[in-house]
């Protein structure tokens, strides 16, 4: 999962994980880091966003993390892909799009922040479950399946094959709300995503 999602070489689980760690700033509002993973020499910070569009705080939080811990840090901003245009409008020139369409929030003083989408998380979890060489802990695997379902259905608006078949193939009498839901699907994107795992 580390390599799949964060592209870091870590052969074991983090030494510790902290959530919502608070950093005090003199005469300023407190900053809160959503998720911090502490490995031996590497640190990973993840700012988690769903509907919150306050992206400008992310760089400041990353700088506070690096000021208090000397590990080699990788910073990530996790958001729904549908908010990509909001991110561009909020951060403007701080945002750079690499040739592989990876978005980076540039920083002159601290490490850059890489943008991840929720679909990256569900993809990494699916790949870990389907293609992992070692036997996974059943509790972890069950939790991962549930998390995948929540991400895909609630955040990414992916619809299951039974939903589509029930409403459009078998009955042919989809309700107005179901038609509206189906219109929101980026069909090519969803098919491409799901076809990655068809052979698993």
Secondary structure by P-SEA (a helix, b strand, c coil): cccccccccccccccccccbbbbbbcccccccccbbbbcccbbbbbbcccccccccaaaaaaaaaaaacccbbbbbbbbbccaaaaaaaaccccccccccccccccccccbbbbbbcaaaaaaaaaaaaccccccccaaaaaaaaaaaaaaaccccccccaaaaaacccccccccaaaaaaaaacaaaaaaaaaaacccc
